[in-house]
């Protein structure tokens, strides 16, 4: 299950995570975000070595701004506190998992 993250929990959940982290920047009103959501949940269930976090850009615009999110959905792969890759738009599960390679 994906963890909902905001500015106050970001340090604990993302930066200090001992796992690789996938952040899904989304909004409830976003059609493509809804299309991507089942894939994100599947990755969360099937990959114990990746922590999946979601950031609602409407409730937490500061984090979206910090990661320069211009369109949603935007996915950010982070490992050891460093951004590996950022992509926007609906992606396949294979493409998303490939962000960590």
C-alpha positions in Angstrom: 0.0 0.0 0.0 1.3 3.4 -1.0 2.1 5.9 1.8 0.6 9.4 1.6 3.4 11.8 2.2 3.3 15.5 3.0 5.9 18.2 3.9 6.0 17.1 7.6 6.4 13.4 6.9 8.7 13.7 3.8 12.0 13.5 5.7 11.0 10.4 7.7 9.2 8.5 4.8 11.4 9.4 1.9 14.8 10.9 2.8 15.5 8.6 5.7 14.0 5.5 4.0 16.3 2.4 3.9 14.6 1.4 0.6 14.4 2.9 -2.8 11.4 5.2 -3.0 8.9 5.9 -5.8 7.0 9.1 -5.4 3.8 9.6 -7.3 2.7 13.2 -7.6 -1.0 13.2 -8.3 -4.3 15.0 -7.8 -7.8 13.5 -7.2 -9.2 15.3 -10.2 -6.6 14.1 -12.6 -7.8 11.5 -15.1 -4.3 10.2 -16.1 -3.4 9.9 -12.4 -6.5 7.7 -11.9 -5.4 5.5 -14.8 -1.9 5.1 -13.4 -3.1 4.4 -9.8 -3.7 0.7 -10.2 -0.2 0.2 -11.6 1.3 2.2 -8.7 -0.6 0.1 -6.2 0.6 -3.1 -8.0 4.2 -2.0 -7.7 3.7 -1.2 -4.0 2.3 -4.7 -3.4 4.7 -6.7 -5.5 8.1 -5.0 -4.8 9.1 -5.1 -1.1 12.4 -3.4 -2.0 10.7 -0.2 -3.2 8.7 2.1 -0.9 5.8 3.7 -2.8 4.8 7.2 -1.6 2.0 9.5 -3.0 2.0 13.3 -2.8 -1.3 15.1 -3.5 -0.2 18.3 -5.2 -3.3 20.2 -4.2 -2.7 19.5 -0.4 1.0 19.9 -0.6 2.1 22.3 -3.4 5.4 22.9 -1.6 6.7 19.4 -2.3 5.5 19.6 -5.9 7.3 22.9 -6.3 10.5 21.4 -4.7 10.5 18.6 -7.3 9.6 21.0 -10.1 6.4 19.1 -11.0 5.0 20.8 -14.1 2.4 18.2 -15.0 0.8 15.2 -13.4 1.2 12.4 -12.9 4.9 12.8 -12.2 6.9 9.9 -10.8 10.2 10.4 -9.0 12.6 7.5 -8.3 14.9 8.1 -5.3 17.6 5.9 -3.9 19.9 6.8 -0.9 18.2 10.2 -0.7 19.2 11.0 -4.3 16.9 11.5 -7.3 17.6 8.8 -9.9 15.0 9.7 -12.5 11.8 11.8 -13.0 9.2 11.1 -15.6 5.7 12.6 -16.3 2.6 10.9 -17.8 1.2 7.5 -17.6 3.9 4.8 -17.8 3.9 1.0 -17.9 4.9 -1.0 -14.9 8.1 -2.1 -16.7 9.0 1.6 -17.5 8.4 2.6 -13.9 10.5 -0.3 -12.4 13.2 0.6 -15.0 13.6 4.0 -13.4 15.6 2.2 -10.6 18.1 0.5 -12.9 
